[in-house]
Amino acid sequence: MAYALLTAVFKKNFNMNTSFVFFADGFEEVEALTTVDIMRRAGMEVITVSINPSLEARGAHGVVVKADALLSDVDLNDAEWLICPGGMPGASNLAACPTLTDALVAQHGKGGKIAAICASPSVIFGPLGLLDGKHAVCYPGMESGMTGAIVGTEPVAVDNNIVTGNGPAAAAAFALAIVEASKGEAVARQVAEGMLLFHLI
């Protein structure tokens, strides 16, 4: 009873400016944590969400992260961003989660913002039909999964409500593109300059 009450309160604390970054075993640490860090530096509300039975997720390189919440404890209906880091088998594990994939399809269907990097555009977004007619990028060599996409070769692609990145080296630029889409170029530039990432904005 106490847990159910806590969960209900936890869900109510989110608002339409809340963004969610999803963690599964095998996630790419640089992509996931850089994105969360930069978004929070920009003043965005970001909740890290484990799709595992527990809050902990083990990255592709052995880094264990404790997420803020379990997937079952969050309401994604009014999210600003739903964000999928890459990494393998992290991307495949996210793709195998029906609760997450249903939320991504619903978010996209109403014109909401979604983002994915590395393997995830190919392993998750492409097969779900989220990239039809969209300019997008993914980890080199995984283009076959980019169903319907106009596949580019740049590190980060932005097409209206969708941001995609091609891998760990693009993590900062990927996160800054998300910040710029939500809070404008001036805020993204301020964050980039504070991190000495002058060349990324």
Secondary structure, 3 states (H helix, E strand, C coil): CHHHHHHHHHHHCCCCCEEEEEECCCCCHHHHHHHHHHHHHCCCEEEEEECCCCCEEECCCCCEEECCEEHHHCCCCCCCEEEECCCCCHHHHHHCCHHHHHHHHHHHHCCCEEEEECCHHHHHHCCCCCCCCCEECCCCCCHHHCCCCEECCCCEEEECCEEEECCHHHHHHHHHHHHHHHHCHHHHHHHHHHCCCHHHC
